[in-house]
């Protein structure tokens, strides 16, 4: 079985949320059945366990093939067969505390009201279905007690049932994680953790998915995260939301996947990244991509580093980059690929695609606007920025290049504005560059080879360095928003303008 390994560490201080408007779940559902029209901006007050009161407690302690239950709550009934415990509740304000170890047990809950589920050093291995099975559409506040280590494992096959159950930790309603303990989950049947509603993870939470047949985290409405640590190894998606958008506000995220057509981060709706550090290696075959949105991908900040077999970044309708530091490398396709429009207004964007016919940056002949930031695209070809909507000049160079060679652009006074070490060889290479140092009506020189001393090297993008000894390829003057020199494979947007004259060849 091909497996997908994902490690996420999030330490955000605001919401991992759905960008947009109302956070109320009822409004969300009423406004959109698809999850792509109305978005949630932050958790509601009702999603915080401290804003609820739980005055009644049921204790369940597992021990081998049995479980002991302490229940003095009127309106709560408990039945069990060995260590398989089933709880039914018709009353409010109940907390269930699970502890102990069983290799053939489970916890199943029916509840008419929201409840608190405290995991206090519990280790459940089920031999017949989910380890924890919440058959309630209400809020479940899952608290990982301080200093506790908790483990959940389901069976590889489930008994036939009319009830929905598809994860080691399954809930019909919302799963709201808090606390400073740890939870380790293995999904032998399908998903590791699944809510048919939404999942909310708060700062301090530590969850590890050591293996799963399908998704590490799976939900229908949205995935909300304020912080915590997620360590995921899955055979399909690490985090999958069937209907909502996914937004990362902050955090440290490292993802490794090698499953066929697996995605590092996938959103059926919008994907919005506001900050944090995200590192993705998606080395599987097929359409194995780094970050994919089936709608709009927006990056407002943060550090994003992607190495993918297929597209590094991909979106169906639009990609909007307003800030951040982005390195996106594809071994078999485009570095950045928007099937709709593409706009870049800030940040550092480095996109490396493979050889022809793939591009460093591709927006399928749609509007491509560059209004700020530093943009570097290298591939067999490149989409051409649309002059009429750009406010920052670009240059597109066409030629060839060998892996490890330096590509350098300098102003007339010798000041270097770009030094980049090519990550692979191109018999036909297209380089797209745009940056604040590229000025209209000024002349520049493109060089190849040579040496670079000092400075900082970020995936071949070298700054604050001293360049020398290169071979001059072209000199050009920036006469319009897009200047094309050499023999390139530009596509989309407006026709490039400007002038250039050869000074050598690669």
Residue, then its C-alpha position, 0 to 999 in steps of 0.5 A: x500500500x502506498x502511504x502518505x506521510x504528513x507532519x503538521x505543527x501549528x502554533x497559531x494565536x488566531x484562527x485556522x479558519x474559513x475566510x469570509x463572514x459568519x462563524x455561526x454554523x446554522x448561518x453557514x449551512x443556510x447560506x450554502x449547501x456546497x460550502x463554497x459560497x458562505x465561509x467562516x472567519x473564526x470559531x464561535x463562542x460556543x466552540x470553546x469548552x470554557x464557555x459551557x458548563x458540565x456539572x455531571x460526570x460519568x467515569x469509564x475505566x478500561x482494563x483488558x477485556x472489561x471496563x468499569x463504569x461509575x455513573x450516578x447521572x439520572x438520564x444517562x444509561x450505560x450498557x456493555x459487553x466486556x470492554x465495549x461500552x455504549x452510553x445513551x444520554x438524554x440530559x445536559x451538562x454531562x462529562x465523560x472521562x475515559x481512562x485505562x487500556x483495552x485491546x478489545x474495547x470501544x466507546x459509543x455515545x448517543x446524546x441528545x445534547x452537547x457533552x464533554x469527552x475527556x481523554x485521561x490516559x486511555x488506550x482503546x483498540x477496537x476489534x469491531x468498528x471504531x474505537x470511539x463512535x459518537x452517534x450524536x449530531x451535537x458538539x463534542x468537546x474533546x479534552x486531552x487532559x494535561x500530561x496524558x497520552x491517549x491512543x485509539x485504534x479501530x478494526x480493519x473491517x466493520x460490522x454491517x450497520x445502518x449507522x454511519x461509521x468510518x473512522x477510528x474516532x468518528x462523530x456525527x457532530x462537531x469535534x472540538x479538540x482542546x487540552x495539552x495532552x496527546x492523542x495518537x490514532x491509527x485508522x485501519x478501516x478508513x479515516x483516522x479522525x472523522x466528523x460529518x460536521x466540522x473539526x476545531x483544533x485549539x492551541x496546545x493540542x497534540x495529535x498524531x495519526x500513525x497510519x490510515x487507509x484513507x484520510x488522516x482528518x476528514x470532515x464535511x463542513x470545515x476544518x478549523x485550527x487555532x494551534x496545536x501539533x498534528x503529525x499525520x501519516x496517511x494513505x490518502x489526504x492528510x486533511x480533507x474537507x468535503x464541502x468547506x474551504x480550508x484556511x491556515x492562519x498560522x503554524x508550522x506544517x511539514x507534509x510528506x506524501x507518496x500516495x498516488x494522486x495524493x495532495x499535500x493540502x486539498x480544499x474542495x472550496x477555497x484554500x487561504x493561507x494567511x501565515x505560518x510555515x508550510x513545507x510539503x513534499x508530494x512525491x507520489x505519481x499521478x496528480x500528486x500535488x502540493x496545494x490544491x484548491x477546487x476554487x480559489x487559492x489565496x496566499x496572504x503571508x507565511x513561508x510555503x515550500x513545495x516539492x511535488x510530482x505534479x503541480x506545486x500549487x494549483x487552483x481551478x478558478x484563481x490563484x491570488x498571492x499577496x505576500x509571503x515567501x513561496x518556493x514551488x518546485x514540480x518534477x513533472x508539471x508546472x511550478x504554479x498552475x492556475x486554471x483561471x486567473x493569477x495575480x501576484x501583488x507581494x511577497x517572494x514567489x519562486x516557481x520551477x516547472x519541468x521542461x517543455x511543454x510545462x511552465x514555471x508559472x501557468x495560468x492557461x491563457x487567462x489574465x495574469x497580473x503582477x502588481x508587486x513582489x518579486x516573481x521568478x518562474x523557470x520552466x520549459x515555458x511560462x504564461x505571459x503577464x497581461x500588460x494592461x493589468x500589470x503595474x510592475x515590469x517583467x522580463x521573459x528570457x528564452x534560451x537553455x540552461x544546465x543544472x547548477x548554472x547561475x542565471x544573473x541579471x544586473x543593472x547598467x551600473x553593475x548592481x545585481x538584481x537577480x542571481x539564481x542557480x538553476x535546479x535542473x537542465x533545460x534544452x528550452x528554458x523560459x525565465x520570467x522575472x519581475x521585481x521592484x528593481x526592474x525599472x521602465x526605461x532602464x537597461x539590464x544585462x543577462x549573464x550565465x555561469x560565473x560564480x557567486x560569493x557570500x550572501x544567502x542562498x534560498x533554494x538557489x535564489x541568492x541575495x546580498x551576494x557578489x557575482x562575477x565571471x559570467x558570460x553575457x547572454x543579452x542586454x535589454x531595455x525595459x520599454x513596457x510592462x513585459x519585455x521579451x528577449x531570446x527565444x521563449x515559450x510564453x503563453x497567455x496574457x498580453x503580447x510581450x513588448x520591449x527590446x533586446x539584443x543578443x550578447x551570447x548563448x547558453 
